[in-house]
Amino acid sequence: MDTPLWRWSATQLAAAIRTKEITSREAVSASLDRIAALNPELNAVVSVQHESALEAADLADRMVAAGAALGPLHGVPVTTKINVDQRGLPTTNGVVAFKDNIAKDDAPVVANLRRAGAVIIGRTNTPAFSMRWFTDNDLHGRTLNPWRPDRTPGGSSGGAAVAAATGMCAIAHGNDGGGSIRYPAYCTGTVGLRPSFGRVPAFNGTAPSERQLSLQLISVQGAITRNVEDARLALAAMAAPDPRDPWHVAMPLDGPRIDHPGVAVCLDPAGVGIAPEVEAAVRKAAHILHNAGYDVTWRDPPDVAAAATAWNDFAQGESRVTIAAQVAEHGDALARRAFELMMNRTPELDVGILIRLSSARATYLRRWQLFMQDHPLVLCPVAMETALPYGVDVESAASVDRLYRSHVFLFATAFLGLPSISVPTGVHEGIPIGVQIIGPRFREDLVLDAAAAIEHAAAESTPPLAP
């Protein structure tokens, strides 16, 4: 064990625990020690379950000793995001008024992690109401990017990404309604997998009512990890069925084999502008996939700008109706300011607009599915520039426009419900950079395979851990 256990991947830890090379207590203790060493400065994990985690690790070790059936994540330390229910703990969503919002049951994704044998060691930070691209709130404080503290660690799963990037956990749970897994992964040099809509079940019993329609159709649960292999492992654990989610679809994790899959490579089909370093990263990844045997073509997918705008009008338009009063009453100053600037660029959502957006979603998705008949994968930027300076979303209307231009691919893919992954390709001026791969519905296997090829070829220029 020359390499510290907090550096081990989830796949390595699970295999070593299963074969008794190490114990779960050793793996969990290593992560807890790492949290104790780094978290006071970075503030990624806002609730540490030290005692219960060690108890769960000891139970996992007794199961190994007894020869019991073991799940794929047996004994592996993971974190959950503070905006999903975990039995006996508050679902704060980064809001002071929700600090006593105690969950009676685990959310489906948390229950699935437990059933897979994972040991939950802590809860990670999110902005208030999980609606900013910067992880900061009055209840838990600000999460710092370990690469460059002046840049965002991403949001809303910024705490999860920092925890994974620095070895505080092997797998960090997150969720993504407009880039909240992929963007934090991009900002921290980690791998962020957004599964297909309907792949991983979701439900929060602490919520006062059902989620708004846009979130039901767009938001998904997923994972942030340090490598693609662990992202595949996490997906398999998280995707188990749960009857509480009426949208869940029990689809196989692997589809029919495709020899030399077609890859459509694009840079800026929405015409919003792309940073030279981002363009270079996409071109590098295209070259890697070509050399790996993929059929690479430069071609723009349809309706990227239109789908991104529709995401804003649908998701943010509904937010004006569903949570505006809560933000006004319970949001911290930064949340209120960010929400105000978002609403200033979002039209009022009436019945006619809602009908139009619902129809447009079907139209855009049909066009993408037809496009993907010849090009099952799309290689594109995650964002159009590297991790943004802290506070861009609360400065001005112009700075918020910059943010929305940068994130056009994140919004478009969220609106369409397609699986996509953020995979790092290197570091530029002290901050990670990477690319995004988008695939057909329920073909996360294709997305993961392509990401693994890029990860393998880019390994020398992509540090496995944040400094």
C-alpha positions in Angstrom: 0.0 0.0 0.0 2.7 2.5 -1.1 -0.1 4.7 -2.6 -2.4 6.3 0.1 -5.8 4.7 0.0 -7.5 8.1 -0.6 -5.8 8.1 -4.0 -7.2 4.7 -5.0 -10.1 4.6 -7.4 -13.5 3.2 -6.3 -12.9 0.2 -8.6 -9.6 -0.5 -6.9 -11.0 -0.1 -3.4 -14.0 -2.3 -4.1 -11.8 -5.1 -5.5 -9.3 -4.9 -2.7 -12.0 -4.9 0.0 -13.7 -7.9 -1.6 -10.4 -9.9 -1.7 -9.4 -8.8 1.8 -6.3 -7.0 0.6 -7.6 -4.0 2.6 -10.5 -3.4 4.9 -13.4 -1.0 4.4 -12.4 0.7 7.7 -9.0 1.4 6.3 -10.5 2.9 3.1 -13.1 4.9 5.0 -10.6 6.1 7.6 -8.3 7.3 4.8 -11.1 9.4 3.3 -12.1 10.8 6.7 -8.5 11.8 7.4 -8.3 13.5 4.0 -11.5 15.4 4.8 -10.0 16.5 8.2 -6.8 17.7 6.4 -8.3 19.6 3.5 -11.9 20.4 4.1 -11.4 23.2 6.7 -9.9 25.2 3.8 -11.9 24.0 0.8 -15.3 23.5 2.5 -16.5 20.8 0.1 -18.1 18.4 2.7 -20.4 20.3 5.0 -21.6 17.4 7.1 -19.2 14.6 8.0 -20.7 11.3 9.3 -17.6 10.1 11.0 -19.0 7.7 13.6 -21.8 6.2 11.4 -19.3 5.8 8.5 -16.9 3.8 10.6 -19.7 1.7 12.0 -20.9 1.0 8.4 -17.3 0.2 7.4 -17.0 -2.3 10.2 -20.2 -3.9 9.2 -19.0 -4.1 5.6 -15.8 -5.9 6.9 -17.8 -8.4 8.9 -19.9 -9.2 5.8 -16.7 -9.9 3.8 -15.4 -12.1 6.6 -18.7 -14.0 6.7 -18.7 -14.6 3.0 -21.9 -12.7 2.4 -23.1 -11.5 -1.0 -21.4 -8.2 -1.7 -22.6 -5.2 -3.8 -20.4 -3.6 -6.5 -19.5 -0.7 -4.2 -19.1 -2.7 -1.0 -17.2 -0.8 1.6 -16.3 2.1 -0.7 -16.5 5.7 0.7 -18.9 8.0 -1.1 -20.5 11.4 -0.5 -24.0 12.6 -1.2 -25.1 16.1 -2.1 -26.9 18.2 0.5 -30.0 18.6 -1.7 -31.1 14.9 -1.6 -32.7 13.1 1.2 -30.6 11.0 3.5 -32.4 9.3 6.4 -32.0 11.2 9.7 -30.2 14.2 8.3 -31.3 17.6 7.0 -31.9 18.2 3.3 -30.8 21.9 3.5 -30.3 22.6 -0.2 -27.9 25.3 1.1 -30.7 27.3 2.7 -30.6 28.5 6.3 -34.3 28.1 6.8 -34.1 24.4 5.8 -31.4 23.5 8.3 -33.9 21.4 10.3 -35.5 19.8 7.2 -34.9 16.2 8.5 -35.4 13.3 6.0 -37.3 10.3 7.2 -36.1 8.1 4.3 -33.3 7.9 1.8 -33.9 9.3 -1.6 -33.8 6.5 -4.3 -30.2 7.3 -5.4 -29.0 7.3 -1.8 -30.8 4.0 -1.1 -29.3 2.5 -4.3 -25.8 3.5 -3.1 -26.4 1.8 0.2 -27.7 -1.3 -1.5 -24.6 -1.4 -3.6 -22.6 -1.5 -0.4 -21.2 2.0 -0.4 -20.3 3.7 2.9 -21.7 7.3 3.0 -19.1 9.4 4.8 -20.5 13.0 4.3 -22.7 15.5 2.5 -21.4 18.0 0.0 -22.1 21.6 -0.5 -24.4 23.3 -3.0 -25.5 26.9 -3.6 -28.8 28.0 -2.0 -31.6 26.3 -3.8 -29.0 24.6 -6.0 -29.5 27.2 -8.7 -26.1 28.9 -9.2 -22.9 28.0 -11.0 -20.9 29.0 -7.9 -21.1 26.9 -4.8 -21.7 29.4 -1.9 -24.5 30.0 0.6 -25.1 31.6 4.0 -25.7 28.3 5.8 -22.6 26.3 4.8 -20.3 28.9 3.3 -18.3 29.0 0.1 -16.5 26.0 -1.5 -13.1 26.8 -3.1 -11.7 25.4 -6.3 -8.5 23.6 -5.2 -6.8 24.5 -8.5 -7.5 28.2 -8.4 -9.5 29.8 -5.6 -10.4 32.8 -7.7 -12.3 30.5 -10.1 -15.6 28.7 -9.5 -15.5 25.0 -8.6 -18.8 24.9 -10.5 -22.3 24.6 -9.4 -24.5 23.3 -8.2 -22.5 20.1 -7.4 -19.4 22.1 -6.6 -18.8 20.5 -3.2 -19.1 17.0 -4.8 -16.6 17.8 -7.5 -14.0 19.3 -5.0 -14.5 16.3 -2.7 -13.8 13.9 -5.6 -11.0 15.9 -7.1 -9.0 16.0 -3.8 -9.5 12.4 -2.7 -12.0 13.1 0.1 -14.2 10.4 -1.4 -14.0 7.8 -4.2 -17.4 8.7 -5.7 -19.3 11.9 -5.2 -23.1 11.9 -5.9 -24.4 14.9 -7.7 -27.4 16.0 -9.8 -27.7 17.9 -13.1 -30.6 20.0 -14.3 -28.5 22.3 -16.5 -24.9 21.3 -16.1 -24.6 20.8 -12.4 -22.6 17.6 -12.7 -20.7 18.2 -15.9 -19.6 21.8 -15.2 -18.2 21.2 -11.7 -16.3 18.2 -13.1 -15.0 20.4 -15.9 -13.9 23.1 -13.4 -12.0 20.6 -11.1 -10.5 18.1 -13.6 -12.8 15.2 -12.7 -15.2 13.1 -14.7 -18.9 14.1 -14.6 -21.5 11.7 -16.0 -25.0 13.0 -16.6 -27.2 9.9 -17.3 -30.2 9.8 -19.6 -33.4 11.2 -18.3 -35.2 8.3 -16.6 -32.0 6.3 -16.0 -31.5 6.9 -12.2 -34.6 7.2 -10.0 -35.2 10.4 -8.0 -37.6 11.6 -5.2 -37.3 13.7 -2.1 -39.8 13.0 0.6 -38.9 16.3 2.4 -40.1 18.4 -0.5 -43.4 20.1 0.2 -44.8 19.2 -3.2 -43.8 17.5 -6.5 -41.0 19.1 -8.5 -41.9 21.5 -11.2 -42.5 19.8 -14.6 -39.3 21.0 -16.1 -37.2 19.5 -13.3 -39.1 16.2 -13.6 -38.2 16.1 -17.3 -34.7 17.6 -17.2 -33.0 17.0 -13.8 -31.1 13.8 -13.3 -29.0 12.1 -10.6 -25.4 11.0 -11.3 -21.8 10.9 -10.1 -18.6 12.8 -10.2 -15.4 10.6 -10.1 -11.7 10.8 -10.8 -11.8 8.4 -13.7 -14.2 7.0 -16.3 -14.1 3.4 -15.0 -15.5 4.6 -11.6 -18.2 6.6 -13.4 -19.4 3.4 -15.1 -19.3 1.6 -11.7 -21.3 4.4 -10.0 -23.9 4.4 -12.8 -24.5 0.7 -12.4 -25.1 1.2 -8.6 -27.3 4.3 -8.9 -29.6 3.1 -11.7 -31.4 0.4 -9.7 -35.2 0.8 -10.0 -37.3 2.5 -7.3 -41.1 2.7 -7.5 -41.2 6.3 -6.1 -40.0 7.7 -9.4 -42.7 7.4 -12.1 -40.2 8.5 -14.8 -37.7 5.7 -14.2 -37.0 3.3 -17.0 -35.3 0.0 -16.3 -33.1 -0.1 -19.5 -30.0 -2.3 -19.9 -26.8 -0.5 -19.2 -25.2 -1.8 -22.4 -26.7 -1.6 -25.8 -25.9 -3.3 -29.1 -22.2 -3.1 -30.1 -21.3 -0.5 -32.7 -18.0 -1.0 -34.6 -16.2 2.3 -35.3 -19.0 4.6 -34.0 -19.6 7.8 -35.8 -18.5 11.0 -33.9 -19.8 14.4 -35.0 -17.3 17.0 -33.8 -18.4 20.6 -33.4 -17.0 23.8 -31.8 -19.5 26.6 -31.8 -22.7 25.9 -33.7 -24.6 28.5 -31.7 -22.1 31.2 -32.7 -21.5 32.4 -29.2 -17.7 32.4 -29.4 -15.2 29.9 -28.2 -11.9 30.4 -26.3 -8.8 29.2 -28.2 -7.8 26.8 -25.4 -11.3 25.2 -25.5 -11.1 24.8 -29.3 -7.7 23.2 -28.9 -9.1 20.7 -26.3 -11.9 19.6 -28.7 -9.5 19.2 -31.6 -7.1 17.2 -29.4 -10.0 14.9 -28.3 -11.1 14.5 -32.0 -7.6 13.4 -32.9 -7.6 10.9 -30.1 -10.9 9.3 -31.1 -9.8 9.2 -34.7 -6.7 7.3 -33.7 -8.8 5.0 -31.5 -10.8 3.9 -34.5 -13.8 6.2 -34.3 -15.4 7.5 -37.5 -14.8 11.2 -36.8 -16.6 13.9 -38.9 -16.8 17.7 -38.4 -20.5 18.4 -38.4 -22.8 20.5 -36.2 -25.8 18.8 -34.5 -29.2 20.6 -35.0 -30.8 23.2 -32.9 -28.1 23.8 -30.2 -28.9 27.5 -29.7 -32.7 26.9 -29.9 -32.6 24.0 -27.4 -30.5 26.1 -24.9 -32.9 29.0 -25.1 -35.8 26.6 -24.6 -34.1 25.2 -21.5 -33.9 28.7 -20.1 -37.5 29.6 -20.9 -38.9 26.3 -19.6 -36.8 25.7 -16.5 -36.2 29.3 -15.4 -39.7 30.3 -16.5 -41.2 27.7 -14.2 -38.9 28.8 -11.4 -40.5 32.2 -11.5 -43.8 30.5 -10.6 -42.6 27.7 -8.3 -39.8 29.0 -6.1 -39.6 32.8 -6.6 -41.5 33.4 -3.3 -39.2 31.0 -1.4 -36.1 32.7 -2.8 -37.4 36.1 -1.8 -38.2 34.9 1.7 -35.4 32.4 2.4 -32.7 33.0 -0.1 -29.4 34.6 0.9 -28.3 37.9 -0.7 -26.3 36.2 -3.5 -29.1 33.8 -4.3 -31.6 36.6 -4.6 -29.3 38.6 -6.8 -28.5 35.7 -9.0 -32.2 34.8 -9.3 -33.1 38.4 -10.2 -30.6 38.5 -13.0 -31.8 35.1 -14.3 -35.4 36.3 -14.3 -34.5 39.5 -16.1 -33.5 37.5 -19.2 -36.4 35.0 -18.9 -39.8 35.6 -20.4 -43.0 35.2 -18.4 -44.2 31.6 -18.8 -47.9 31.5 -19.9 -49.9 28.5 -21.1 -49.1 29.3 -24.8 -45.4 29.4 -24.1 -45.5 26.2 -22.1 -47.3 24.4 -25.0 -44.8 25.7 -27.5 -41.8 24.6 -25.3 -43.3 21.1 -24.8 -43.7 20.8 -28.5 -40.2 22.1 -29.2 -38.6 19.6 -26.9 -40.1 16.7 -28.9 -39.1 18.4 -32.2 -35.5 19.0 -31.2 -35.0 15.6 -29.7 -36.4 14.0 -32.9 -33.9 15.9 -35.0 -31.1 14.9 -32.7 -32.1 11.2 -32.8 -32.2 11.3 -36.6 -28.8 13.0 -36.6 -27.5 10.3 -34.3 -28.4 7.6 -36.7 -25.2 8.4 -38.6 -23.3 10.1 -35.7 -24.2 8.3 -32.4 -21.7 10.5 -30.5 -21.2 14.2 -30.5 -17.9 15.7 -29.3 -18.2 19.3 -28.2 -17.1 21.8 -25.5 -18.4 21.5 -22.0 -18.2 25.3 -21.7 -17.0 27.8 -24.2 -14.3 29.0 -21.8 -12.4 27.7 -18.8 -13.9 27.9 -15.2 -15.4 31.3 -14.8 -14.1 33.9 -12.3 -15.9 33.8 -9.0 -19.2 35.8 -8.9 -19.9 36.3 -12.6 -23.6 35.3 -12.1 -24.2 38.2 -9.6 -22.3 41.1 -11.2 -24.5 42.4 -14.1 -26.8 41.5 -16.9 -23.8 41.5 -19.3 -21.8 39.0 -17.1 -24.8 36.7 -16.8 -25.1 36.8 -20.6 -21.5 35.7 -20.7 -22.3 32.8 -18.4 -25.3 31.7 -20.6 -23.2 31.9 -23.8 -20.5 29.8 -22.2 -22.9 27.1 -21.1 -24.9 26.7 -24.3 -24.1 23.0 -24.8 -24.9 22.2 -21.1 -28.3 23.7 -21.4 -29.1 22.1 -24.7 -28.3 18.6 -23.7 -30.2 19.0 -20.4 -33.3 20.1 -22.3 -33.0 17.1 -24.6 -32.5 14.6 -21.7 -29.5 12.9 -23.5 -26.6 11.2 -21.6 -23.4 13.2 -21.7 -20.0 13.2 -19.9 -17.4 15.8 -19.1 -13.9 14.3 -19.3 -10.6 16.2 -18.6 -8.0 16.6 -21.3 -5.4 18.7 -19.6 -4.7 22.0 -17.7 -4.6 25.5 -19.0 -3.1 28.4 -17.0 -3.5 26.4 -13.8 -7.1 25.4 -14.3 -8.4 22.1 -15.8 -9.9 21.9 -19.2 -11.8 19.1 -21.0 -14.5 18.1 -23.4 -18.0 16.8 -23.5 -19.4 13.7 -25.2 -23.1 13.3 -25.9 -24.8 10.1 -26.8 -28.2 8.6 -27.7 -30.8 8.0 -25.0 -29.8 5.2 -22.7 -26.5 4.7 -24.4 -24.2 5.8 -21.6 -22.0 2.8 -22.5 -21.1 4.5 -25.8 -20.4 7.8 -24.0 -18.3 6.1 -21.4 -16.3 4.1 -24.0 -15.4 7.2 -25.9 -14.5 9.1 -22.7 -12.3 6.2 -21.6 -10.4 6.4 -24.9 -9.8 10.2 -24.4 -8.9 9.7 -20.8 -6.3 7.0 -21.6 -4.6 9.1 -24.4 -4.7 12.4 -22.4 -3.5 10.8 -19.1 0.0 12.3 -19.2 -1.4 15.9 -19.4 -4.3 15.3 -17.0 -3.2 15.1 -13.3 -5.4 12.5 -11.4 -5.8 14.8 -8.4 -6.2 18.5 -7.8 -3.1 20.1 -6.2 
